[in-house]
Amino acid sequence: MSPQKVKPDNKQLTSPDERYGARLQRRSSATALLQQVVAQETANLTATLERLQADGSLEQAARKIVAAKRRFVAGGSKSWSYASLLATDLSAGMANVTLIDGTVVRGVDVLSDVRPGDVLVAFSLRRYARSTIALAEEFAAAGGAVVGVTDDEDSAVARLSDVAVVVSTDSASYADSPTAVAAVVHIIATLAAASAKGARRRLARRDAITARLGIYADGDR
């Protein structure tokens, strides 16, 4: 049986204001809301991870990242937070990981030098940032591979992707759930590090350097 399609719940509720009015305005108590949020997050995470294990997209995404010569990560608006997290975790275990932040590293500069063997991990969650869609489109047209992390298999970035990792962001809150997205970031980074040549050596060297530089507080790993 094929994995169930994932689309944002109540897709007509596109703005946080609309979702607040529909989900939170009439709640009877904080306790009832807490129970509903916990139940929704638990169910959402379980369903998403079961489906991603079945469709193999997490392993495919990690393989694309490991095989790449250069790895770029991008996301607009709220999705930038997930992009930053993945770039940070990937860079601990492998070289040539670049976060496209729009300031120091701009999309136009990356697109001017896309090479075969490059990969872009593009986070695109509703409300979908136009900049991320345009970046993924141009990156793919230039011959790079695109791994999309998105909440709808029919989203623009999913259609552009060589591998699409589709997460569910269903929520009882005015904000779409970040829980499954954060879990997917963690899993992709873990799978990539486990397969990357020299990851253990790089991590050990980073530990030694951070200790010499005193980056962390005493006793804090």
C-alpha contacts under 8 A as a table, 3 or more apart, distances in Angstrom:
res1	aa1	res2	aa2	distance
3	P	51	R	6.02
3	P	54	A	7.23
3	P	55	D	6.79
4	Q	51	R	7.58
5	K	152	D	7.82
5	K	153	E	6.95
6	V	151	D	6.72
6	V	152	D	5.49
6	V	153	E	6.47
6	V	166	V	6.92
6	V	167	V	7.13
6	V	168	S	6.20
7	K	11	K	7.70
7	K	151	D	6.32
7	K	152	D	4.73
7	K	153	E	7.23
7	K	168	S	7.19
8	P	11	K	5.44
8	P	151	D	6.58
8	P	152	D	6.74
8	P	168	S	6.98
8	P	169	T	6.55
8	P	170	D	6.23
9	D	170	D	5.72
10	N	13	L	5.61
11	K	14	T	6.15
13	L	16	P	7.84
13	L	18	E	5.58
13	L	19	R	5.72
14	T	18	E	6.92
14	T	19	R	7.47
14	T	126	R	7.86
14	T	127	R	7.10
15	S	18	E	5.30
15	S	19	R	6.39
15	S	127	R	7.86
16	P	19	R	5.05
16	P	20	Y	6.01
16	P	174	Y	5.11
16	P	175	A	6.07
17	D	20	Y	5.11
17	D	21	G	6.38
17	D	174	Y	7.06
18	E	21	G	5.28
18	E	22	A	6.29
18	E	174	Y	7.72
19	R	22	A	5.06
19	R	23	R	5.86
19	R	24	L	7.78
19	R	173	S	7.23
19	R	174	Y	4.65
19	R	175	A	7.54
20	Y	23	R	5.34
20	Y	24	L	5.18
20	Y	25	Q	6.34
20	Y	173	S	6.91
20	Y	174	Y	4.48
21	G	24	L	6.01
21	G	25	Q	5.17
21	G	26	R	7.92
22	A	25	Q	6.80
23	R	26	R	7.25
23	R	27	R	7.55
23	R	172	A	6.39
23	R	173	S	6.39
23	R	174	Y	6.81
24	L	27	R	5.43
24	L	173	S	6.86
24	L	174	Y	7.25
27	R	30	A	7.67
27	R	32	A	7.58
27	R	33	L	6.69
28	S	32	A	6.97
28	S	33	L	7.90
29	S	32	A	5.35
29	S	33	L	6.35
30	A	33	L	5.06
30	A	34	L	6.00
31	T	34	L	5.09
31	T	35	Q	6.28
32	A	35	Q	5.22
32	A	36	Q	6.30
33	L	36	Q	5.10
33	L	37	V	6.10
34	L	37	V	5.15
34	L	38	V	6.10
35	Q	38	V	5.28
35	Q	39	A	6.10
36	Q	39	A	5.16
36	Q	40	Q	6.02
36	Q	172	A	6.79
37	V	40	Q	5.11
37	V	41	E	6.05
37	V	171	S	7.23
37	V	172	A	5.46
37	V	173	S	7.24
38	V	41	E	5.23
38	V	42	T	6.07
39	A	42	T	5.26
39	A	43	A	6.14
40	Q	43	A	5.28
40	Q	44	N	5.92
40	Q	170	D	7.60
40	Q	171	S	6.41
40	Q	172	A	6.60
41	E	44	N	5.08
41	E	45	L	6.04
41	E	171	S	7.03
41	E	177	S	7.36
41	E	179	T	6.87
42	T	45	L	5.37
42	T	46	T	6.21
43	A	46	T	5.25
43	A	47	A	6.08
44	N	47	A	5.30
44	N	48	T	6.07
44	N	168	S	6.55
44	N	169	T	7.37
44	N	170	D	6.71
44	N	180	A	7.20
45	L	48	T	5.22
45	L	49	L	6.15
45	L	168	S	7.79
45	L	179	T	6.69
45	L	180	A	5.15
46	T	49	L	5.44
46	T	50	E	6.12
47	A	50	E	5.25
47	A	51	R	6.20
48	T	51	R	5.25
48	T	52	L	6.17
48	T	167	V	5.96
48	T	168	S	6.01
48	T	180	A	6.78
49	L	52	L	5.07
49	L	53	Q	6.07
49	L	180	A	7.71
50	E	53	Q	5.26
50	E	54	A	6.34
51	R	54	A	5.04
51	R	55	D	6.27
52	L	55	D	5.19
52	L	56	G	5.95
52	L	57	S	6.09
52	L	58	L	6.47
52	L	165	V	7.51
52	L	166	V	7.78
53	Q	56	G	5.42
53	Q	57	S	7.50
53	Q	58	L	7.26
56	G	59	E	5.61
56	G	60	Q	6.34
57	S	60	Q	4.93
57	S	61	A	5.95
57	S	163	V	6.60
57	S	164	A	6.72
57	S	165	V	5.64
58	L	61	A	5.15
58	L	62	A	6.26
58	L	165	V	6.59
58	L	184	V	7.71
58	L	187	I	7.54
58	L	188	I	6.22
59	E	62	A	5.15
59	E	63	R	6.18
59	E	188	I	7.55
59	E	191	L	7.14
60	Q	63	R	5.14
60	Q	64	K	6.28
60	Q	163	V	6.77
61	A	64	K	5.21
61	A	65	I	6.35
61	A	147	V	6.23
61	A	163	V	6.10
61	A	164	A	7.82
61	A	165	V	7.53
61	A	188	I	7.07
62	A	65	I	5.13
62	A	66	V	6.15
62	A	188	I	5.56
62	A	189	A	7.42
62	A	191	L	5.93
62	A	192	A	4.95
63	R	66	V	5.15
63	R	67	A	6.00
63	R	192	A	6.91
64	K	67	A	5.27
64	K	68	A	6.18
64	K	119	V	7.21
64	K	145	A	7.93
64	K	147	V	7.74
65	I	68	A	5.35
65	I	71	R	6.61
65	I	119	V	6.55
65	I	192	A	6.87
66	V	192	A	5.83
66	V	195	S	6.96
66	V	196	A	5.82
67	A	117	G	7.67
68	A	71	R	6.36
68	A	117	G	5.07
68	A	118	D	5.38
68	A	119	V	5.91
69	K	96	N	7.31
69	K	117	G	5.36
69	K	118	D	5.65
69	K	119	V	7.87
70	R	96	N	5.13
70	R	97	V	6.47
70	R	98	T	7.99
70	R	117	G	7.00
70	R	118	D	4.85
70	R	119	V	6.43
71	R	96	N	5.94
71	R	97	V	4.74
71	R	98	T	6.16
71	R	118	D	6.03
71	R	119	V	5.10
71	R	120	L	6.07
71	R	121	V	7.64
72	F	97	V	5.88
72	F	98	T	4.79
72	F	99	L	5.84
72	F	100	I	6.74
72	F	118	D	7.71
72	F	119	V	6.15
72	F	120	L	4.68
72	F	121	V	6.20
73	V	83	A	5.79
73	V	84	S	7.67
73	V	86	L	7.64
73	V	87	A	6.24
73	V	97	V	7.60
73	V	98	T	6.24
73	V	99	L	4.88
73	V	100	I	6.01
73	V	120	L	5.62
73	V	121	V	4.72
73	V	122	A	6.03
74	A	80	W	6.55
74	A	83	A	5.46
74	A	84	S	7.85
74	A	99	L	6.14
74	A	100	I	5.24
74	A	101	D	7.18
74	A	120	L	7.35
74	A	121	V	6.31
74	A	122	A	5.02
74	A	123	F	6.27
74	A	132	T	7.01
75	G	78	K	7.71
75	G	79	S	4.80
75	G	80	W	4.27
75	G	81	S	7.68
75	G	82	Y	7.48
75	G	83	A	5.61
75	G	100	I	7.99
75	G	122	A	5.76
75	G	123	F	4.71
75	G	124	S	6.28
75	G	129	A	7.86
75	G	132	T	5.87
76	G	79	S	5.26
76	G	80	W	5.00
76	G	123	F	7.55
76	G	124	S	7.32
76	G	128	Y	7.91
76	G	129	A	5.39
76	G	131	S	6.69
76	G	132	T	5.93
77	S	80	W	5.67
77	S	129	A	6.66
78	K	81	S	5.86
78	K	82	Y	7.73
79	S	82	Y	5.40
79	S	83	A	6.40
79	S	123	F	5.69
79	S	124	S	6.33
79	S	125	L	6.43
80	W	83	A	4.91
80	W	84	S	6.03
80	W	101	D	7.95
80	W	123	F	7.44
81	S	84	S	5.18
81	S	85	L	6.30
82	Y	85	L	5.05
82	Y	86	L	6.23
82	Y	123	F	7.24
82	Y	181	V	7.46
82	Y	182	A	6.87
82	Y	185	V	7.20
83	A	86	L	5.25
83	A	87	A	6.12
83	A	99	L	7.24
83	A	121	V	7.94
83	A	122	A	7.54
83	A	123	F	6.41
84	S	87	A	5.17
84	S	88	T	6.11
84	S	99	L	6.57
85	L	88	T	5.22
85	L	89	D	6.27
85	L	185	V	7.37
86	L	89	D	5.17
86	L	90	L	5.95
86	L	185	V	5.64
86	L	186	H	7.41
86	L	189	A	6.65
87	A	90	L	5.19
87	A	91	S	5.98
87	A	97	V	6.42
87	A	98	T	6.78
87	A	99	L	5.92
88	T	91	S	5.37
88	T	92	A	6.66
89	D	92	A	5.47
89	D	93	G	7.40
89	D	186	H	7.90
89	D	189	A	6.05
90	L	93	G	5.71
90	L	94	M	6.18
90	L	97	V	6.91
90	L	189	A	5.48
90	L	192	A	7.47
90	L	193	A	7.15
91	S	94	M	5.17
91	S	95	A	6.04
91	S	96	N	7.53
91	S	97	V	5.59
92	A	199	A	7.87
92	A	202	R	7.23
92	A	203	L	6.19
92	A	206	R	7.63
93	G	193	A	5.46
93	G	196	A	7.34
93	G	198	G	7.65
93	G	199	A	4.43
93	G	200	R	7.08
93	G	202	R	5.96
93	G	203	L	5.91
94	M	97	V	7.23
94	M	193	A	7.21
94	M	196	A	6.75
94	M	198	G	7.49
94	M	199	A	5.91
94	M	202	R	7.21
99	L	105	V	7.20
100	I	103	T	7.99
100	I	104	V	7.84
100	I	105	V	5.07
100	I	106	R	5.87
100	I	107	G	6.33
101	D	104	V	6.46
101	D	105	V	5.58
101	D	106	R	6.40
102	G	105	V	5.58
102	G	106	R	4.28
102	G	107	G	6.38
103	T	106	R	5.71
105	V	109	D	7.06
105	V	110	V	7.51
106	R	109	D	5.39
106	R	110	V	6.58
107	G	110	V	5.17
107	G	111	L	6.08
107	G	135	L	6.57
108	V	111	L	5.08
108	V	112	S	6.17
109	D	112	S	5.21
109	D	113	D	7.03
110	V	113	D	5.58
110	V	114	V	6.39
111	L	114	V	5.45
111	L	135	L	7.70
111	L	138	E	6.92
111	L	139	F	6.13
111	L	142	A	7.58
114	V	118	D	6.67
114	V	139	F	6.83
114	V	142	A	6.17
114	V	143	G	7.11
114	V	144	G	6.36
115	R	118	D	5.70
115	R	142	A	7.52
115	R	143	G	6.69
115	R	144	G	6.36
116	P	143	G	5.79
116	P	144	G	5.68
117	G	144	G	6.48
117	G	145	A	7.36
118	D	144	G	5.17
118	D	145	A	6.31
119	V	144	G	5.66
119	V	145	A	4.65
119	V	146	V	5.68
119	V	147	V	7.24
120	L	136	A	7.36
120	L	139	F	7.43
120	L	144	G	7.26
120	L	145	A	6.26
120	L	146	V	4.86
120	L	147	V	6.09
121	V	146	V	5.97
121	V	147	V	4.66
121	V	148	G	5.80
121	V	149	V	7.32
122	A	132	T	6.80
122	A	136	A	6.80
122	A	146	V	7.08
122	A	147	V	6.20
122	A	148	G	4.90
122	A	149	V	6.13
122	A	157	V	7.51
123	F	132	T	7.54
123	F	148	G	6.02
123	F	149	V	4.79
123	F	150	T	6.03
124	S	128	Y	5.69
124	S	129	A	6.91
124	S	132	T	6.73
124	S	133	I	7.57
124	S	148	G	7.21
124	S	149	V	6.22
124	S	150	T	4.96
124	S	151	D	7.52
124	S	157	V	6.59
125	L	128	Y	5.38
125	L	129	A	7.92
125	L	149	V	7.81
125	L	150	T	5.21
125	L	151	D	5.65
126	R	129	A	7.75
126	R	151	D	7.35
128	Y	132	T	7.84
128	Y	133	I	7.82
129	A	132	T	5.62
129	A	133	I	6.80
130	R	133	I	5.22
130	R	134	A	6.19
131	S	134	A	5.21
131	S	135	L	6.08
132	T	135	L	5.02
132	T	136	A	6.12
132	T	157	V	7.98
133	I	136	A	5.24
133	I	137	E	6.12
133	I	156	A	6.52
133	I	157	V	5.80
134	A	137	E	5.08
134	A	138	E	6.16
135	L	138	E	5.31
135	L	139	F	5.96
136	A	139	F	5.06
136	A	140	A	6.08
136	A	146	V	6.69
136	A	157	V	6.73
136	A	160	L	6.95
136	A	161	S	7.93
137	E	140	A	5.37
137	E	141	A	6.19
137	E	157	V	7.86
137	E	160	L	6.44
138	E	141	A	4.98
138	E	142	A	6.12
139	F	142	A	5.18
139	F	143	G	6.69
139	F	144	G	5.53
139	F	145	A	7.47
139	F	146	V	7.45
140	A	143	G	5.28
140	A	144	G	4.99
140	A	145	A	5.96
140	A	146	V	6.39
140	A	160	L	7.23
140	A	161	S	7.95
141	A	144	G	7.31
145	A	161	S	7.37
145	A	162	D	6.18
146	V	160	L	7.18
146	V	161	S	4.79
146	V	162	D	5.43
146	V	163	V	6.81
147	V	161	S	5.41
147	V	162	D	5.98
147	V	163	V	4.91
147	V	164	A	5.83
147	V	165	V	7.51
148	G	157	V	5.95
148	G	158	A	5.75
148	G	160	L	7.95
148	G	161	S	5.52
148	G	162	D	7.87
148	G	163	V	6.32
148	G	164	A	4.68
148	G	165	V	6.01
149	V	158	A	7.58
149	V	164	A	6.02
149	V	165	V	4.81
149	V	166	V	5.98
149	V	167	V	7.30
150	T	153	E	7.32
150	T	155	S	7.33
150	T	157	V	7.24
150	T	158	A	6.67
150	T	164	A	7.26
150	T	165	V	6.38
150	T	166	V	5.09
150	T	167	V	6.16
151	D	155	S	7.68
151	D	166	V	5.19
151	D	167	V	4.87
151	D	168	S	5.58
151	D	169	T	6.51
152	D	155	S	5.24
152	D	158	A	7.29
152	D	166	V	6.10
152	D	167	V	7.46
152	D	168	S	7.93
153	E	158	A	5.54
153	E	159	R	7.40
153	E	164	A	7.42
153	E	166	V	6.11
154	D	158	A	6.22
154	D	159	R	6.47
155	S	158	A	5.22
155	S	159	R	6.42
156	A	159	R	5.29
156	A	160	L	6.42
157	V	160	L	5.02
157	V	161	S	6.10
158	A	161	S	5.22
158	A	163	V	7.80
158	A	164	A	5.30
158	A	165	V	7.96
158	A	166	V	7.94
159	R	164	A	8.00
161	S	164	A	5.66
167	V	180	A	6.36
167	V	181	V	6.39
167	V	184	V	7.95
168	S	177	S	7.98
168	S	180	A	6.68
168	S	181	V	7.93
169	T	176	D	5.34
169	T	177	S	4.57
169	T	178	P	6.54
169	T	179	T	7.63
169	T	180	A	6.91
169	T	181	V	7.64
170	D	176	D	6.13
170	D	177	S	5.95
171	S	174	Y	7.62
171	S	175	A	7.06
171	S	176	D	5.39
171	S	177	S	5.18
173	S	176	D	6.83
173	S	177	S	7.73
177	S	180	A	7.33
177	S	181	V	7.98
178	P	181	V	5.27
178	P	182	A	6.09
179	T	182	A	5.39
179	T	183	A	6.33
180	A	183	A	4.97
180	A	184	V	6.10
181	V	184	V	5.11
181	V	185	V	6.31
182	A	185	V	5.09
182	A	186	H	6.30
183	A	186	H	5.10
183	A	187	I	6.20
184	V	187	I	5.07
184	V	188	I	6.05
185	V	188	I	5.35
185	V	189	A	6.18
186	H	189	A	5.32
186	H	190	T	6.12
187	I	190	T	5.02
187	I	191	L	6.09
188	I	191	L	5.22
188	I	192	A	6.04
189	A	192	A	5.15
189	A	193	A	6.09
190	T	193	A	5.24
190	T	194	A	6.20
191	L	194	A	5.18
191	L	195	S	6.49
192	A	195	S	5.32
192	A	196	A	5.97
193	A	196	A	5.17
193	A	199	A	5.93
194	A	199	A	7.42
196	A	199	A	5.60
198	G	201	R	5.21
198	G	202	R	6.04
199	A	202	R	5.08
199	A	203	L	6.10
200	R	203	L	5.17
200	R	204	A	6.20
201	R	204	A	5.16
201	R	205	R	6.19
202	R	205	R	5.14
202	R	206	R	6.14
203	L	206	R	5.06
203	L	207	D	6.27
204	A	207	D	5.12
204	A	208	A	6.42
205	R	208	A	5.12
205	R	209	I	6.20
206	R	209	I	5.07
206	R	210	T	6.01
207	D	210	T	5.29
207	D	211	A	6.16
208	A	211	A	5.21
208	A	212	R	6.32
209	I	212	R	5.12
209	I	213	L	6.12
210	T	213	L	5.10
210	T	214	G	5.91
210	T	215	I	5.40
210	T	216	Y	7.27
211	A	214	G	5.10
211	A	215	I	6.71
211	A	216	Y	7.51
214	G	217	A	7.20
216	Y	220	D	6.09
216	Y	221	R	6.99
217	A	220	D	5.34
